């Protein structure tokens, strides 16, 4: 039997948050400085479900306290962009996968990022993909569908 949780944790272990972009969803670039690695050196984590920092109660309070409210779309996206920007350069030091597919990442800056495993708009909640722009890259993916089921495509 394959240890799926272990594979996901191994992929994300010690990855550095290198960059992010937003176009209808957040996409975070994760990089490793480890030269000899059996897992991908560059990953993209696409967030298609609710994502937040800290506890959800703390998160909603922070969003409501921002000096300029969001003008369109999801009200917490500007706050999320601000917080993920502060995490650029930090490492992922702990990974938790909850029963409903929720992914919880703890960074070296002591930030806790939660990505929900349940989603009601997209078909997927989150997608972790090996970067395709590197030599010898394959199409490895780990996908959490909108119902929290995690699938592995490790080619």
N, CA, C and O atoms as a GROMACS GRO file, in nm:
protein
  620
    1UNK      N    1   0.084  -0.119   0.000
    1UNK     CA    2   0.000   0.000   0.000
    1UNK      C    3   0.089   0.125   0.000
    1UNK      O    4   0.186   0.133   0.075
    2UNK      N    5   0.056   0.221  -0.083
    2UNK     CA    6   0.132   0.345  -0.096
    2UNK      C    7   0.096   0.441   0.017
    2UNK      O    8  -0.022   0.461   0.046
    3UNK      N    9   0.196   0.499   0.080
    3UNK     CA   10   0.175   0.600   0.184
    3UNK      C   11   0.155   0.736   0.116
    3UNK      O   12   0.251   0.811   0.099
    4UNK      N   13   0.032   0.765   0.080
    4UNK     CA   14   0.002   0.888   0.005
    4UNK      C   15   0.032   1.013   0.086
    4UNK      O   16   0.086   1.110   0.033
    5UNK      N   17  -0.001   1.010   0.212
    5UNK     CA   18   0.028   1.125   0.297
    5UNK      C   19   0.179   1.148   0.303
    5UNK      O   20   0.225   1.262   0.301
    6UNK      N   21   0.255   1.039   0.311
    6UNK     CA   22   0.401   1.049   0.316
    6UNK      C   23   0.458   1.108   0.188
    6UNK      O   24   0.552   1.187   0.193
    7UNK      N   25   0.402   1.069   0.073
    7UNK     CA   26   0.450   1.122  -0.056
    7UNK      C   27   0.427   1.273  -0.061
    7UNK      O   28   0.517   1.348  -0.098
    8UNK      N   29   0.308   1.316  -0.024
    8UNK     CA   30   0.275   1.459  -0.027
    8UNK      C   31   0.367   1.537   0.068
    8UNK      O   32   0.418   1.643   0.032
    9UNK      N   33   0.388   1.484   0.186
    9UNK     CA   34   0.476   1.550   0.283
    9UNK      C   35   0.620   1.554   0.231
    9UNK      O   36   0.689   1.654   0.249
   10UNK      N   37   0.664   1.446   0.168
   10UNK     CA   38   0.800   1.443   0.114
   10UNK      C   39   0.817   1.546   0.002
   10UNK      O   40   0.921   1.612  -0.006
   11UNK      N   41   0.716   1.560  -0.083
   11UNK     CA   42   0.724   1.658  -0.192
   11UNK      C   43   0.739   1.799  -0.136
   11UNK      O   44   0.818   1.879  -0.188
   12UNK      N   45   0.664   1.830  -0.032
   12UNK     CA   46   0.660   1.968   0.020
   12UNK      C   47   0.768   1.999   0.124
   12UNK      O   48   0.793   2.115   0.153
   13UNK      N   49   0.830   1.896   0.179
   13UNK     CA   50   0.928   1.917   0.286
   13UNK      C   51   1.043   2.005   0.240
   13UNK      O   52   1.104   1.981   0.136
   14UNK      N   53   1.071   2.107   0.319
   14UNK     CA   54   1.184   2.198   0.297
   14UNK      C   55   1.179   2.275   0.165
   14UNK      O   56   1.281   2.326   0.120
   15UNK      N   57   1.064   2.284   0.105
   15UNK     CA   58   1.049   2.369  -0.014
   15UNK      C   59   1.039   2.514   0.033
   15UNK      O   60   0.987   2.543   0.141
   16UNK      N   61   1.091   2.604  -0.048
   16UNK     CA   62   1.089   2.746  -0.018
   16UNK      C   63   0.980   2.814  -0.100
   16UNK      O   64   0.965   2.786  -0.219
   17UNK      N   65   0.904   2.901  -0.037
   17UNK     CA   66   0.804   2.980  -0.110
   17UNK      C   67   0.881   3.084  -0.190
   17UNK      O   68   0.940   3.176  -0.133
   18UNK      N   69   0.880   3.069  -0.322
   18UNK     CA   70   0.965   3.152  -0.408
   18UNK      C   71   0.890   3.266  -0.475
   18UNK      O   72   0.946   3.374  -0.494
   19UNK      N   73   0.764   3.244  -0.510
   19UNK     CA   74   0.688   3.346  -0.583
   19UNK      C   75   0.541   3.306  -0.581
   19UNK      O   76   0.506   3.195  -0.542
   20UNK      N   77   0.457   3.400  -0.624
   20UNK     CA   78   0.316   3.366  -0.643
   20UNK      C   79   0.260   3.454  -0.753
   20UNK      O   80   0.317   3.557  -0.788
   21UNK      N   81   0.148   3.410  -0.807
   21UNK     CA   82   0.076   3.490  -0.907
   21UNK      C   83  -0.073   3.470  -0.883
   21UNK      O   84  -0.116   3.375  -0.818
   22UNK      N   85  -0.151   3.561  -0.938
   22UNK     CA   86  -0.296   3.552  -0.925
   22UNK      C   87  -0.360   3.578  -1.060
   22UNK      O   88  -0.334   3.680  -1.124
   23UNK      N   89  -0.444   3.485  -1.104
   23UNK     CA   90  -0.527   3.500  -1.223
   23UNK      C   91  -0.646   3.407  -1.202
   23UNK      O   92  -0.642   3.291  -1.243
   24UNK      N   93  -0.750   3.457  -1.140
   24UNK     CA   94  -0.870   3.382  -1.102
   24UNK      C   95  -0.844   3.286  -0.987
   24UNK      O   96  -0.939   3.235  -0.927
   25UNK      N   97  -0.718   3.259  -0.955
   25UNK     CA   98  -0.680   3.175  -0.842
   25UNK      C   99  -0.534   3.207  -0.809
   25UNK      O  100  -0.462   3.264  -0.892
   26UNK      N  101  -0.492   3.171  -0.690
   26UNK     CA  102  -0.352   3.189  -0.653
   26UNK      C  103  -0.272   3.067  -0.696
   26UNK      O  104  -0.319   2.953  -0.690
   27UNK      N  105  -0.150   3.093  -0.742
   27UNK     CA  106  -0.056   2.987  -0.781
   27UNK      C  107   0.077   3.022  -0.715
   27UNK      O  108   0.136   3.126  -0.742
   28UNK      N  109   0.123   2.932  -0.628
   28UNK     CA  110   0.244   2.956  -0.551
   28UNK      C  111   0.357   2.869  -0.606
   28UNK      O  112   0.340   2.749  -0.625
   29UNK      N  113   0.472   2.931  -0.632
   29UNK     CA  114   0.589   2.858  -0.680
   29UNK      C  115   0.674   2.820  -0.559
   29UNK      O  116   0.709   2.904  -0.476
   30UNK      N  117   0.706   2.691  -0.551
   30UNK     CA  118   0.788   2.636  -0.443
   30UNK      C  119   0.916   2.581  -0.504
   30UNK      O  120   0.912   2.510  -0.604
   31UNK      N  121   1.029   2.612  -0.443
   31UNK     CA  122   1.158   2.566  -0.496
   31UNK      C  123   1.240   2.501  -0.386
   31UNK      O  124   1.226   2.533  -0.268
   32UNK      N  125   1.327   2.409  -0.428
   32UNK     CA  126   1.419   2.343  -0.335
   32UNK      C  127   1.562   2.379  -0.371
   32UNK      O  128   1.597   2.388  -0.489
   33UNK      N  129   1.643   2.400  -0.270
   33UNK     CA  130   1.785   2.425  -0.292
   33UNK      C  131   1.867   2.298  -0.280
   33UNK      O  132   1.989   2.301  -0.297
   34UNK      N  133   1.802   2.186  -0.251
   34UNK     CA  134   1.871   2.059  -0.237
   34UNK      C  135   1.902   2.005  -0.376
   34UNK      O  136   1.812   1.985  -0.457
   35UNK      N  137   2.029   1.983  -0.404
   35UNK     CA  138   2.070   1.940  -0.539
   35UNK      C  139   2.028   1.797  -0.570
   35UNK      O  140   1.976   1.770  -0.678
   36UNK      N  141   2.050   1.706  -0.477
   36UNK     CA  142   2.014   1.566  -0.500
   36UNK      C  143   1.885   1.539  -0.425
   36UNK      O  144   1.884   1.528  -0.302
   37UNK      N  145   1.777   1.529  -0.499
   37UNK     CA  146   1.645   1.514  -0.441
   37UNK      C  147   1.568   1.414  -0.524
   37UNK      O  148   1.575   1.418  -0.647
   38UNK      N  149   1.496   1.324  -0.461
   38UNK     CA  150   1.419   1.225  -0.535
   38UNK      C  151   1.280   1.278  -0.570
   38UNK      O  152   1.207   1.216  -0.647
   39UNK      N  153   1.246   1.391  -0.515
   39UNK     CA  154   1.117   1.454  -0.544
   39UNK      C  155   1.141   1.579  -0.628
   39UNK      O  156   1.255   1.625  -0.639
   40UNK      N  157   1.036   1.634  -0.689
   40UNK     CA  158   1.055   1.751  -0.776
   40UNK      C  159   1.123   1.868  -0.705
   40UNK      O  160   1.098   1.894  -0.587
   41UNK      N  161   1.209   1.939  -0.779
   41UNK     CA  162   1.280   2.056  -0.725
   41UNK      C  163   1.200   2.184  -0.735
   41UNK      O  164   1.222   2.277  -0.657
   42UNK      N  165   1.106   2.191  -0.828
   42UNK     CA  166   1.020   2.308  -0.843
   42UNK      C  167   0.876   2.259  -0.856
   42UNK      O  168   0.846   2.174  -0.940
   43UNK      N  169   0.790   2.313  -0.773
   43UNK     CA  170   0.648   2.276  -0.773
   43UNK      C  171   0.563   2.401  -0.782
   43UNK      O  172   0.604   2.510  -0.743
   44UNK      N  173   0.443   2.383  -0.835
   44UNK     CA  174   0.342   2.488  -0.832
   44UNK      C  175   0.224   2.436  -0.752
   44UNK      O  176   0.175   2.326  -0.776
   45UNK      N  177   0.179   2.516  -0.656
   45UNK     CA  178   0.061   2.484  -0.576
   45UNK      C  179  -0.050   2.580  -0.616
   45UNK      O  180  -0.043   2.699  -0.587
   46UNK      N  181  -0.152   2.526  -0.684
   46UNK     CA  182  -0.267   2.606  -0.726
   46UNK      C  183  -0.374   2.597  -0.618
   46UNK      O  184  -0.413   2.488  -0.577
   47UNK      N  185  -0.421   2.712  -0.573
   47UNK     CA  186  -0.523   2.718  -0.469
   47UNK      C  187  -0.656   2.752  -0.533
   47UNK      O  188  -0.675   2.862  -0.585
   48UNK      N  189  -0.748   2.657  -0.531
   48UNK     CA  190  -0.879   2.680  -0.592
   48UNK      C  191  -0.990   2.685  -0.488
   48UNK      O  192  -1.105   2.714  -0.522
   49UNK      N  193  -0.958   2.657  -0.366
   49UNK     CA  194  -1.056   2.661  -0.258
   49UNK      C  195  -1.017   2.769  -0.158
   49UNK      O  196  -0.918   2.840  -0.177
   50UNK      N  197  -1.095   2.781  -0.054
   50UNK     CA  198  -1.067   2.882   0.049
   50UNK      C  199  -0.930   2.855   0.110
   50UNK      O  200  -0.897   2.742   0.146
   51UNK      N  201  -0.851   2.959   0.121
   51UNK     CA  202  -0.719   2.950   0.185
   51UNK      C  203  -0.706   3.066   0.282
   51UNK      O  204  -0.754   3.177   0.255
   52UNK      N  205  -0.641   3.041   0.394
   52UNK     CA  206  -0.626   3.148   0.493
   52UNK      C  207  -0.504   3.122   0.581
   52UNK      O  208  -0.449   3.012   0.584
   53UNK      N  209  -0.462   3.225   0.652
   53UNK     CA  210  -0.350   3.219   0.745
   53UNK      C  211  -0.403   3.213   0.887
   53UNK      O  212  -0.501   3.281   0.920
   54UNK      N  213  -0.340   3.132   0.973
   54UNK     CA  214  -0.380   3.122   1.113
   54UNK      C  215  -0.514   3.052   1.126
   54UNK      O  216  -0.553   2.974   1.040
   55UNK      N  217  -0.585   3.082   1.235
   55UNK     CA  218  -0.719   3.025   1.252
   55UNK      C  219  -0.816   3.104   1.164
   55UNK      O  220  -0.789   3.218   1.127
   56UNK      N  221  -0.928   3.042   1.132
   56UNK     CA  222  -1.025   3.110   1.046
   56UNK      C  223  -1.081   3.234   1.115
   56UNK      O  224  -1.108   3.335   1.048
   57UNK      N  225  -1.099   3.229   1.245
   57UNK     CA  226  -1.149   3.346   1.320
   57UNK      C  227  -1.049   3.461   1.313
   57UNK      O  228  -1.087   3.575   1.288
   58UNK      N  229  -0.921   3.430   1.334
   58UNK     CA  230  -0.817   3.534   1.322
   58UNK      C  231  -0.814   3.590   1.180
   58UNK      O  232  -0.797   3.711   1.160
   59UNK      N  233  -0.830   3.502   1.084
   59UNK     CA  234  -0.825   3.542   0.943
   59UNK      C  235  -0.936   3.641   0.910
   59UNK      O  236  -0.911   3.746   0.851
   60UNK      N  237  -1.059   3.608   0.948
   60UNK     CA  238  -1.171   3.697   0.915
   60UNK      C  239  -1.155   3.832   0.985
   60UNK      O  240  -1.191   3.935   0.929
   61UNK      N  241  -1.103   3.831   1.107
   61UNK     CA  242  -1.077   3.958   1.177
   61UNK      C  243  -0.974   4.042   1.103
   61UNK      O  244  -0.990   4.163   1.089
   62UNK      N  245  -0.867   3.977   1.055
   62UNK     CA  246  -0.764   4.048   0.980
   62UNK      C  247  -0.821   4.107   0.851
   62UNK      O  248  -0.795   4.223   0.818
   63UNK      N  249  -0.898   4.028   0.779
   63UNK     CA  250  -0.957   4.074   0.652
   63UNK      C  251  -1.046   4.196   0.678
   63UNK      O  252  -1.040   4.294   0.603
   64UNK      N  253  -1.127   4.191   0.782
   64UNK     CA  254  -1.217   4.302   0.815
   64UNK      C  255  -1.141   4.426   0.861
   64UNK      O  256  -1.193   4.538   0.849
   65UNK      N  257  -1.020   4.409   0.913
   65UNK     CA  258  -0.945   4.523   0.965
   65UNK      C  259  -0.857   4.591   0.860
   65UNK      O  260  -0.795   4.693   0.889
   66UNK      N  261  -0.851   4.536   0.740
   66UNK     CA  262  -0.764   4.594   0.637
   66UNK      C  263  -0.811   4.736   0.604
   66UNK      O  264  -0.931   4.762   0.600
   67UNK      N  265  -0.717   4.829   0.580
   67UNK     CA  266  -0.755   4.969   0.559
   67UNK      C  267  -0.834   4.992   0.430
   67UNK      O  268  -0.915   5.085   0.423
   68UNK      N  269  -0.812   4.911   0.329
   68UNK     CA  270  -0.885   4.924   0.204
   68UNK      C  271  -0.955   4.793   0.173
   68UNK      O  272  -0.888   4.692   0.151
   69UNK      N  273  -1.087   4.792   0.171
   69UNK     CA  274  -1.158   4.668   0.143
   69UNK      C  275  -1.145   4.629  -0.005
   69UNK      O  276  -1.119   4.713  -0.091
   70UNK      N  277  -1.163   4.500  -0.030
   70UNK     CA  278  -1.161   4.452  -0.169
   70UNK      C  279  -1.273   4.519  -0.247
   70UNK      O  280  -1.381   4.543  -0.193
   71UNK      N  281  -1.248   4.549  -0.370
   71UNK     CA  282  -1.347   4.620  -0.453
   71UNK      C  283  -1.432   4.525  -0.535
   71UNK      O  284  -1.544   4.558  -0.572
   72UNK      N  285  -1.379   4.409  -0.564
   72UNK     CA  286  -1.454   4.311  -0.643
   72UNK      C  287  -1.402   4.172  -0.611
   72UNK      O  288  -1.293   4.157  -0.556
   73UNK      N  289  -1.479   4.072  -0.645
   73UNK     CA  290  -1.434   3.934  -0.622
   73UNK      C  291  -1.435   3.896  -0.475
   73UNK      O  292  -1.510   3.952  -0.395
   74UNK      N  293  -1.353   3.802  -0.443
   74UNK     CA  294  -1.344   3.751  -0.306
   74UNK      C  295  -1.284   3.858  -0.214
   74UNK      O  296  -1.181   3.917  -0.246
   75UNK      N  297  -1.348   3.882  -0.104
   75UNK     CA  298  -1.307   3.989  -0.014
   75UNK      C  299  -1.171   3.967   0.051
   75UNK      O  300  -1.105   4.063   0.091
   76UNK      N  301  -1.129   3.841   0.064
   76UNK     CA  302  -1.003   3.816   0.134
   76UNK      C  303  -0.883   3.801   0.041
   76UNK      O  304  -0.772   3.781   0.090
   77UNK      N  305  -0.900   3.811  -0.090
   77UNK     CA  306  -0.787   3.793  -0.182
   77UNK      C  307  -0.676   3.897  -0.166
   77UNK      O  308  -0.559   3.859  -0.167
   78UNK      N  309  -0.708   4.026  -0.150
   78UNK     CA  310  -0.598   4.122  -0.130
   78UNK      C  311  -0.518   4.091  -0.002
   78UNK      O  312  -0.396   4.106   0.000
   79UNK      N  313  -0.588   4.050   0.103
   79UNK     CA  314  -0.521   4.016   0.228
   79UNK      C  315  -0.434   3.892   0.210
   79UNK      O  316  -0.323   3.887   0.262
   80UNK      N  317  -0.485   3.793   0.137
   80UNK     CA  318  -0.406   3.672   0.113
   80UNK      C  319  -0.281   3.705   0.033
   80UNK      O  320  -0.173   3.654   0.063
   81UNK      N  321  -0.295   3.790  -0.069
   81UNK     CA  322  -0.178   3.829  -0.150
   81UNK      C  323  -0.074   3.898  -0.062
   81UNK      O  324   0.046   3.872  -0.074
   82UNK      N  325  -0.119   3.984   0.026
   82UNK     CA  326  -0.028   4.054   0.118
   82UNK      C  327   0.046   3.954   0.206
   82UNK      O  328   0.168   3.962   0.221
   83UNK      N  329  -0.028   3.860   0.265
   83UNK     CA  330   0.033   3.764   0.358
   83UNK      C  331   0.126   3.666   0.287
   83UNK      O  332   0.232   3.633   0.340
   84UNK      N  333   0.089   3.620   0.167
   84UNK     CA  334   0.177   3.526   0.096
   84UNK      C  335   0.303   3.598   0.050
   84UNK      O  336   0.411   3.539   0.046
   85UNK      N  337   0.290   3.726   0.017
   85UNK     CA  338   0.408   3.804  -0.021
   85UNK      C  339   0.507   3.811   0.095
   85UNK      O  340   0.628   3.803   0.073
   86UNK      N  341   0.458   3.824   0.216
   86UNK     CA  342   0.545   3.827   0.334
   86UNK      C  343   0.616   3.693   0.356
   86UNK      O  344   0.719   3.688   0.422
   87UNK      N  345   0.561   3.586   0.300
   87UNK     CA  346   0.620   3.452   0.318
   87UNK      C  347   0.725   3.417   0.213
   87UNK      O  348   0.789   3.313   0.223
   88UNK      N  349   0.744   3.502   0.112
   88UNK     CA  350   0.845   3.474   0.010
   88UNK      C  351   0.980   3.454   0.080
   88UNK      O  352   1.022   3.538   0.159
   89UNK      N  353   1.046   3.344   0.049
   89UNK     CA  354   1.175   3.313   0.110
   89UNK      C  355   1.167   3.222   0.231
   89UNK      O  356   1.270   3.173   0.278
   90UNK      N  357   1.048   3.199   0.283
   90UNK     CA  358   1.036   3.109   0.398
   90UNK      C  359   1.021   2.964   0.350
   90UNK      O  360   0.978   2.939   0.237
   91UNK      N  361   1.058   2.871   0.436
   91UNK     CA  362   1.054   2.729   0.404
   91UNK      C  363   0.930   2.664   0.464
   91UNK      O  364   0.880   2.708   0.568
   92UNK      N  365   0.883   2.559   0.399
   92UNK     CA  366   0.776   2.477   0.456
   92UNK      C  367   0.844   2.377   0.549
   92UNK      O  368   0.925   2.296   0.505
   93UNK      N  369   0.809   2.383   0.677
   93UNK     CA  370   0.875   2.296   0.774
   93UNK      C  371   0.784   2.184   0.826
   93UNK      O  372   0.833   2.087   0.884
   94UNK      N  373   0.654   2.198   0.806
   94UNK     CA  374   0.561   2.094   0.851
   94UNK      C  375   0.441   2.092   0.757
   94UNK      O  376   0.393   2.197   0.713
   95UNK      N  377   0.392   1.972   0.728
   95UNK     CA  378   0.277   1.954   0.639
   95UNK      C  379   0.177   1.863   0.709
   95UNK      O  380   0.214   1.757   0.761
   96UNK      N  381   0.051   1.904   0.711
   96UNK     CA  382  -0.057   1.820   0.763
   96UNK      C  383  -0.161   1.802   0.655
   96UNK      O  384  -0.193   1.896   0.582
   97UNK      N  385  -0.216   1.682   0.644
   97UNK     CA  386  -0.326   1.656   0.553
   97UNK      C  387  -0.441   1.605   0.639
   97UNK      O  388  -0.430   1.501   0.703
   98UNK      N  389  -0.551   1.678   0.639
   98UNK     CA  390  -0.667   1.638   0.718
   98UNK      C  391  -0.753   1.540   0.639
   98UNK      O  392  -0.735   1.523   0.519
   99UNK      N  393  -0.846   1.475   0.709
   99UNK     CA  394  -0.930   1.372   0.646
   99UNK      C  395  -1.011   1.424   0.528
   99UNK      O  396  -1.042   1.348   0.436
  100UNK      N  397  -1.046   1.552   0.529
  100UNK     CA  398  -1.128   1.609   0.420
  100UNK      C  399  -1.042   1.666   0.307
  100UNK      O  400  -1.094   1.739   0.222
  101UNK      N  401  -0.912   1.634   0.305
  101UNK     CA  402  -0.823   1.683   0.200
  101UNK      C  403  -0.764   1.820   0.227
  101UNK      O  404  -0.685   1.870   0.147
  102UNK      N  405  -0.800   1.880   0.338
  102UNK     CA  406  -0.744   2.010   0.374
  102UNK      C  407  -0.593   1.997   0.395
  102UNK      O  408  -0.545   1.904   0.460
  103UNK      N  409  -0.521   2.092   0.338
  103UNK     CA  410  -0.375   2.094   0.345
  103UNK      C  411  -0.334   2.208   0.437
  103UNK      O  412  -0.376   2.323   0.418
  104UNK      N  413  -0.253   2.178   0.538
  104UNK     CA  414  -0.206   2.279   0.633
  104UNK      C  415  -0.053   2.282   0.625
  104UNK      O  416   0.014   2.181   0.645
  105UNK      N  417   0.001   2.400   0.595
  105UNK     CA  418   0.145   2.419   0.582
  105UNK      C  419   0.195   2.512   0.692
  105UNK      O  420   0.137   2.618   0.714
  106UNK      N  421   0.301   2.473   0.760
  106UNK     CA  422   0.365   2.559   0.858
  106UNK      C  423   0.498   2.602   0.800
  106UNK      O  424   0.576   2.519   0.753
  107UNK      N  425   0.525   2.733   0.803
  107UNK     CA  426   0.648   2.786   0.743
  107UNK      C  427   0.752   2.817   0.851
  107UNK      O  428   0.722   2.821   0.970
  108UNK      N  429   0.874   2.839   0.805
  108UNK     CA  430   0.983   2.875   0.895
  108UNK      C  431   0.962   3.013   0.958
  108UNK      O  432   1.031   3.048   1.054
  109UNK      N  433   0.870   3.091   0.904
  109UNK     CA  434   0.832   3.220   0.964
  109UNK      C  435   0.721   3.203   1.066
  109UNK      O  436   0.663   3.302   1.114
  110UNK      N  437   0.690   3.078   1.100
  110UNK     CA  438   0.584   3.044   1.194
  110UNK      C  439   0.445   3.086   1.144
  110UNK      O  440   0.358   3.120   1.224
  111UNK      N  441   0.427   3.084   1.014
  111UNK     CA  442   0.296   3.110   0.953
  111UNK      C  443   0.228   2.978   0.925
  111UNK      O  444   0.292   2.884   0.878
  112UNK      N  445   0.100   2.970   0.954
  112UNK     CA  446   0.022   2.851   0.922
  112UNK      C  447  -0.074   2.886   0.808
  112UNK      O  448  -0.158   2.975   0.822
  113UNK      N  449  -0.060   2.816   0.697
  113UNK     CA  450  -0.144   2.839   0.580
  113UNK      C  451  -0.234   2.718   0.564
  113UNK      O  452  -0.187   2.604   0.556
  114UNK      N  453  -0.366   2.742   0.560
  114UNK     CA  454  -0.463   2.634   0.545
  114UNK      C  455  -0.532   2.647   0.411
  114UNK      O  456  -0.579   2.754   0.375
  115UNK      N  457  -0.536   2.536   0.336
  115UNK     CA  458  -0.605   2.531   0.206
  115UNK      C  459  -0.714   2.425   0.219
  115UNK      O  460  -0.683   2.307   0.237
  116UNK      N  461  -0.838   2.466   0.208
  116UNK     CA  462  -0.951   2.375   0.228
  116UNK      C  463  -0.952   2.263   0.124
  116UNK      O  464  -0.918   2.284   0.008
  117UNK      N  465  -0.992   2.144   0.168
  117UNK     CA  466  -1.004   2.030   0.078
  117UNK      C  467  -1.140   2.023   0.011
  117UNK      O  468  -1.158   1.946  -0.083
  118UNK      N  469  -1.236   2.100   0.059
  118UNK     CA  470  -1.372   2.099   0.003
  118UNK      C  471  -1.394   2.230  -0.072
  118UNK      O  472  -1.360   2.337  -0.023
  119UNK      N  473  -1.449   2.220  -0.193
  119UNK     CA  474  -1.469   2.336  -0.280
  119UNK      C  475  -1.602   2.322  -0.352
  119UNK      O  476  -1.638   2.211  -0.393
  120UNK      N  477  -1.676   2.432  -0.369
  120UNK     CA  478  -1.806   2.422  -0.435
  120UNK      C  479  -1.814   2.494  -0.569
  120UNK      O  480  -1.922   2.499  -0.628
  121UNK      N  481  -1.704   2.550  -0.619
  121UNK     CA  482  -1.705   2.617  -0.749
  121UNK      C  483  -1.620   2.539  -0.850
  121UNK      O  484  -1.669   2.502  -0.956
  122UNK      N  485  -1.494   2.516  -0.817
  122UNK     CA  486  -1.402   2.445  -0.905
  122UNK      C  487  -1.419   2.294  -0.888
  122UNK      O  488  -1.480   2.248  -0.791
  123UNK      N  489  -1.366   2.217  -0.982
  123UNK     CA  490  -1.365   2.071  -0.969
  123UNK      C  491  -1.256   2.024  -0.875
  123UNK      O  492  -1.263   1.913  -0.821
  124UNK      N  493  -1.154   2.108  -0.854
  124UNK     CA  494  -1.044   2.074  -0.766
  124UNK      C  495  -1.034   2.177  -0.654
  124UNK      O  496  -1.072   2.293  -0.671
  125UNK      N  497  -0.984   2.134  -0.540
  125UNK     CA  498  -0.960   2.225  -0.428
  125UNK      C  499  -0.819   2.281  -0.432
  125UNK      O  500  -0.798   2.400  -0.410
  126UNK      N  501  -0.724   2.194  -0.462
  126UNK     CA  502  -0.586   2.237  -0.480
  126UNK      C  503  -0.514   2.137  -0.568
  126UNK      O  504  -0.551   2.019  -0.574
  127UNK      N  505  -0.410   2.185  -0.637
  127UNK     CA  506  -0.332   2.102  -0.728
  127UNK      C  507  -0.184   2.132  -0.704
  127UNK      O  508  -0.143   2.248  -0.704
  128UNK      N  509  -0.107   2.028  -0.685
  128UNK     CA  510   0.038   2.040  -0.671
  128UNK      C  511   0.101   1.974  -0.793
  128UNK      O  512   0.083   1.855  -0.816
  129UNK      N  513   0.174   2.054  -0.872
  129UNK     CA  514   0.227   2.007  -1.001
  129UNK      C  515   0.376   2.033  -1.010
  129UNK      O  516   0.425   2.138  -0.969
  130UNK      N  517   0.448   1.935  -1.065
  130UNK     CA  518   0.590   1.957  -1.093
  130UNK      C  519   0.601   2.058  -1.206
  130UNK      O  520   0.525   2.053  -1.303
  131UNK      N  521   0.694   2.151  -1.193
  131UNK     CA  522   0.714   2.252  -1.296
  131UNK      C  523   0.752   2.185  -1.428
  131UNK      O  524   0.838   2.097  -1.431
  132UNK      N  525   0.687   2.226  -1.536
  132UNK     CA  526   0.712   2.164  -1.667
  132UNK      C  527   0.824   2.234  -1.744
  132UNK      O  528   0.863   2.189  -1.851
  133UNK      N  529   0.876   2.344  -1.690
  133UNK     CA  530   0.977   2.420  -1.763
  133UNK      C  531   1.121   2.384  -1.724
  133UNK      O  532   1.214   2.459  -1.753
  134UNK      N  533   1.138   2.271  -1.657
  134UNK     CA  534   1.271   2.227  -1.617
  134UNK      C  535   1.315   2.107  -1.699
  134UNK      O  536   1.230   2.030  -1.746
  135UNK      N  537   1.445   2.089  -1.717
  135UNK     CA  538   1.493   1.970  -1.788
  135UNK      C  539   1.450   1.843  -1.713
  135UNK      O  540   1.452   1.840  -1.590
  136UNK      N  541   1.412   1.742  -1.786
  136UNK     CA  542   1.372   1.612  -1.731
  136UNK      C  543   1.245   1.618  -1.646
  136UNK      O  544   1.217   1.524  -1.571
  137UNK      N  545   1.169   1.723  -1.657
  137UNK     CA  546   1.044   1.733  -1.581
  137UNK      C  547   0.942   1.638  -1.640
  137UNK      O  548   0.936   1.617  -1.761
  138UNK      N  549   0.862   1.580  -1.553
  138UNK     CA  550   0.754   1.494  -1.598
  138UNK      C  551   0.622   1.564  -1.566
  138UNK      O  552   0.621   1.682  -1.531
  139UNK      N  553   0.515   1.494  -1.578
  139UNK     CA  554   0.385   1.555  -1.551
  139UNK      C  555   0.329   1.505  -1.418
  139UNK      O  556   0.212   1.469  -1.408
  140UNK      N  557   0.414   1.504  -1.317
  140UNK     CA  558   0.372   1.458  -1.186
  140UNK      C  559   0.276   1.558  -1.124
  140UNK      O  560   0.299   1.679  -1.129
  141UNK      N  561   0.168   1.505  -1.066
  141UNK     CA  562   0.069   1.591  -1.001
  141UNK      C  563   0.008   1.520  -0.882
  141UNK      O  564  -0.003   1.397  -0.879
  142UNK      N  565  -0.030   1.598  -0.784
  142UNK     CA  566  -0.113   1.552  -0.674
  142UNK      C  567  -0.231   1.647  -0.672
  142UNK      O  568  -0.215   1.769  -0.662
  143UNK      N  569  -0.352   1.590  -0.683
  143UNK     CA  570  -0.473   1.672  -0.696
  143UNK      C  571  -0.571   1.637  -0.586
  143UNK      O  572  -0.599   1.519  -0.560
  144UNK      N  573  -0.624   1.739  -0.521
  144UNK     CA  574  -0.733   1.721  -0.426
  144UNK      C  575  -0.860   1.769  -0.496
  144UNK      O  576  -0.871   1.887  -0.529
  145UNK      N  577  -0.955   1.678  -0.518
  145UNK     CA  578  -1.077   1.718  -0.587
  145UNK      C  579  -1.169   1.795  -0.491
  145UNK      O  580  -1.140   1.808  -0.373
  146UNK      N  581  -1.278   1.845  -0.544
  146UNK     CA  582  -1.367   1.933  -0.467
  146UNK      C  583  -1.435   1.864  -0.350
  146UNK      O  584  -1.493   1.930  -0.263
  147UNK      N  585  -1.428   1.731  -0.346
  147UNK     CA  586  -1.487   1.656  -0.236
  147UNK      C  587  -1.382   1.611  -0.134
  147UNK      O  588  -1.413   1.539  -0.040
  148UNK      N  589  -1.257   1.656  -0.154
  148UNK     CA  590  -1.151   1.624  -0.058
  148UNK      C  591  -1.075   1.496  -0.086
  148UNK      O  592  -0.993   1.454  -0.004
  149UNK      N  593  -1.102   1.432  -0.200
  149UNK     CA  594  -1.030   1.310  -0.237
  149UNK      C  595  -0.898   1.348  -0.304
  149UNK      O  596  -0.896   1.430  -0.396
  150UNK      N  597  -0.789   1.288  -0.259
  150UNK     CA  598  -0.657   1.319  -0.313
  150UNK      C  599  -0.613   1.209  -0.408
  150UNK      O  600  -0.615   1.091  -0.374
  151UNK      N  601  -0.572   1.249  -0.530
  151UNK     CA  602  -0.526   1.155  -0.632
  151UNK      C  603  -0.382   1.188  -0.667
  151UNK      O  604  -0.340   1.304  -0.666
  152UNK      N  605  -0.306   1.084  -0.698
  152UNK     CA  606  -0.165   1.097  -0.732
  152UNK      C  607  -0.142   1.054  -0.876
  152UNK      O  608  -0.186   0.946  -0.916
  153UNK      N  609  -0.073   1.136  -0.951
  153UNK     CA  610  -0.036   1.106  -1.089
  153UNK      C  611   0.116   1.121  -1.095
  153UNK      O  612   0.169   1.229  -1.120
  154UNK      N  613   0.185   1.010  -1.071
  154UNK     CA  614   0.330   1.014  -1.052
  154UNK      C  615   0.408   0.960  -1.169
  154UNK      O  616   0.529   0.940  -1.158
  155UNK      N  617   0.343   0.934  -1.280
  155UNK     CA  618   0.403   0.887  -1.406
  155UNK      C  619   0.526   0.805  -1.389
  155UNK      O  620   0.584   0.761  -1.487
   0.00000   0.00000   0.00000
